[in-house]
Structure formats: C-alpha cells, structure tokens
Amino acid sequence: MRPETMKIFDDMRDQNILFLEHARRNNKKIVGMYCAYSPQELVLAAGALPVSLCGTRNEPIAEAEKVLPRNLCPLIKSSFGFAITDTCPYFRFSDFVIAETTCDGKKKMYELLCQYKPMHVMHLPQGTDRAGALQWWIDELFLLKEVLERNLGVSHN
C-alpha cells in the first residue's frame, strides 16, 4: 500500500507536466538529461529547461528487454522503455537530450535512443590521470556549449 504522503509527489509531477506544456506553447526549449553529470547550468544559460529522464518504474522494462540485453540494470531498461513506449512525458517534451558515458549499458542505450531524439553524448573522463581528466572534462563542456547553441538556436560568447 502506498503511503498517503506520496500524493504530494504525484501532484508535483502533474504540476511539472503542466509547466512543461505551458513552456512548450511559449516556444521554450526543453532538454532531457539522464545524469547529474550533465551540466544544468549550460542548459539554463542556453535559455532552455532541464528535465530529468531517469526511469523510475518497472512497467516499461518488458518493452525495453525486447531490444536491450536482459542483464542490463533496471534503471537503464526502465529509462529506455519509457522512451520507446512514449510513456514518459519528460522525454516526449524534450527537444534535445544530453547523455553521458557513466556506464557501458547507458552507452548502448544512447546508441539506440538517438533514433528517437536529437542527442549529445558527453564522454566522461576515465582512469586516474587527474590533470588529463580535468582538461578532458573542460573540453567536453565547451563542446556541449557549441552543440546546445547549434541545436537550440542560441549563441553566447
């Protein structure tokens, strides 16, 4: 049985969807993001709204398993299932998606999801080379800035 206090969160979700519908009618761009590594600040600077796309329920997993390997984690299968079944309003409203290479399963999911939405995959630095990793990340941020400008039709200096 679901606690009554969870109704607060259900109501918030409904309000968020209404907010996104209003934003869309006012030509505001919406950018979906799968991870906290995706920099919301660049999305906001581009005049767009960032929304989280992570899967939260088990229902879409069965559809995802028709395409993805069954041994992938439930988060990836849920996220992918929501997207391919068009049951996630946040994915539906997204004009553009930022993805990141936090795991091999997500990399596979992004290879397939790019058929559904324009997407940019941020390549996170791997390994223990701190100096190289920092420069890698800075380069990825500048690349994302350029991609957002091009895909959202904005320009910043």
LINCORUR-V24421 format. One record per residue. N is the residue number from 1. PHI is phi as a letter, one per 30 degrees, with the letter a starting at -180 (* if undefined). OMEGA is omega in degrees with one decimal (* if undefined). D_LAST is the distance of its C-alpha to the last C-alpha in Angstrom with 2 decimals. Layout:
BEGIN
N & PHI & OMEGA & D_LAST
N & PHI & OMEGA & D_LAST
END
This chain:
BEGIN
1 & * & -177.5 & 52.76
2 & d & 179.8 & 49.31
3 & d & -179.3 & 49.11
4 & e & -178.3 & 48.83
5 & d & 179.3 & 45.88
6 & d & 177.9 & 43.75
7 & e & 177.5 & 43.93
8 & e & -177.9 & 41.26
9 & d & 175.3 & 38.80
10 & d & 179.0 & 40.03
11 & d & 178.4 & 39.38
12 & d & 179.2 & 35.84
13 & d & 178.3 & 35.16
14 & d & 179.0 & 36.55
15 & d & 178.2 & 34.41
16 & d & 179.8 & 31.24
17 & d & 176.1 & 32.21
18 & d & 178.0 & 32.84
19 & d & 179.7 & 29.45
20 & d & 176.1 & 27.80
21 & d & 178.2 & 30.04
22 & d & 179.3 & 29.00
23 & d & 179.8 & 25.27
24 & d & 178.6 & 25.89
25 & d & 179.4 & 27.87
26 & c & 176.0 & 24.98
27 & i & 175.5 & 22.64
28 & d & 178.7 & 20.75
29 & d & -179.1 & 19.65
30 & b & -177.7 & 21.40
31 & c & 176.7 & 20.59
32 & d & -178.4 & 23.63
33 & b & -178.4 & 23.67
34 & c & -172.9 & 26.72
35 & a & 178.0 & 26.17
36 & d & 176.9 & 24.93
37 & d & 177.6 & 23.01
38 & d & -172.4 & 20.54
39 & d & 177.5 & 17.71
40 & d & -177.3 & 18.00
41 & e & 179.3 & 15.10
42 & d & 177.3 & 12.59
43 & d & 179.5 & 14.80
44 & d & 178.4 & 14.89
45 & d & 177.9 & 11.16
46 & d & 178.3 & 11.28
47 & i & -178.7 & 14.09
48 & c & 178.0 & 16.82
49 & c & 175.4 & 19.96
50 & d & 175.3 & 20.93
51 & b & 179.4 & 24.65
52 & d & -175.9 & 26.96
53 & c & -175.4 & 28.99
54 & d & 177.8 & 31.54
55 & d & -175.2 & 35.09
56 & b & -176.1 & 37.42
57 & b & -179.1 & 40.77
58 & d & -173.3 & 43.31
59 & e & -176.8 & 44.10
60 & d & -175.6 & 41.53
61 & d & -177.9 & 42.49
62 & e & 177.7 & 45.43
63 & d & 179.5 & 43.31
64 & d & -178.1 & 40.81
65 & d & 173.3 & 43.76
66 & d & -177.4 & 44.71
67 & c & -176.8 & 41.67
68 & d & 175.4 & 40.63
69 & d & -178.0 & 43.05
70 & d & -175.5 & 45.12
71 & d & 174.0 & 44.57
72 & d & -177.4 & 40.84
73 & d & -178.6 & 40.11
74 & e & 179.3 & 40.59
75 & d & -179.8 & 36.98
76 & d & -178.5 & 35.74
77 & d & 177.6 & 38.59
78 & d & 179.6 & 38.10
79 & e & -179.9 & 34.37
80 & d & 179.5 & 35.11
81 & d & 176.7 & 38.13
82 & e & -177.4 & 36.27
83 & d & -174.0 & 33.78
84 & d & 177.9 & 36.44
85 & c & -179.6 & 38.80
86 & h & -180.0 & 36.20
87 & c & 175.7 & 37.49
88 & c & -178.9 & 34.27
89 & d & 179.5 & 32.69
90 & d & 176.2 & 29.43
91 & d & -179.9 & 29.22
92 & e & -178.1 & 30.36
93 & d & -176.1 & 27.70
94 & d & 174.9 & 24.84
95 & d & -172.9 & 22.73
96 & a & -179.5 & 21.27
97 & b & 171.7 & 22.49
98 & c & 178.8 & 21.07
99 & c & -179.4 & 23.90
100 & b & -172.2 & 24.53
101 & c & 179.7 & 27.26
102 & d & 177.3 & 29.29
103 & a & -178.6 & 32.56
104 & d & 178.8 & 34.22
105 & d & 177.7 & 35.38
106 & d & 177.9 & 31.94
107 & e & 178.9 & 30.90
108 & d & 179.2 & 33.86
109 & e & -178.4 & 33.04
110 & d & 175.8 & 29.51
111 & e & -178.7 & 31.05
112 & d & -177.0 & 33.08
113 & d & -179.3 & 30.69
114 & d & 174.1 & 28.22
115 & d & -174.7 & 30.98
116 & c & -176.9 & 30.47
117 & b & 169.3 & 26.72
118 & d & -171.4 & 23.48
119 & b & 170.3 & 22.62
120 & b & 178.4 & 20.56
121 & c & 175.4 & 22.56
122 & d & -179.8 & 21.04
123 & c & -179.0 & 23.37
124 & d & 178.2 & 24.28
125 & d & 178.3 & 25.58
126 & c & 174.4 & 29.36
127 & j & -172.8 & 31.93
128 & c & 179.5 & 32.37
129 & d & -173.4 & 30.24
130 & d & -178.7 & 28.09
131 & d & 178.6 & 26.05
132 & d & -179.7 & 25.42
133 & d & 179.8 & 24.75
134 & d & 179.2 & 22.03
135 & d & 176.8 & 20.17
136 & e & -178.3 & 20.89
137 & d & 177.5 & 19.40
138 & d & 178.2 & 16.16
139 & d & 178.3 & 15.96
140 & d & 178.5 & 16.84
141 & d & 177.7 & 14.08
142 & d & 177.0 & 11.38
143 & d & 178.3 & 13.55
144 & d & 177.6 & 13.86
145 & e & 179.8 & 10.18
146 & d & -179.0 & 10.42
147 & d & 177.8 & 13.80
148 & d & 179.7 & 13.03
149 & e & -178.0 & 10.49
150 & d & -175.0 & 13.29
151 & d & -179.7 & 16.13
152 & c & 177.3 & 15.14
153 & i & 177.8 & 13.77
154 & b & 178.4 & 10.43
155 & b & 176.2 & 6.86
156 & b & 176.9 & 3.78
157 & c & * & 0.00
END
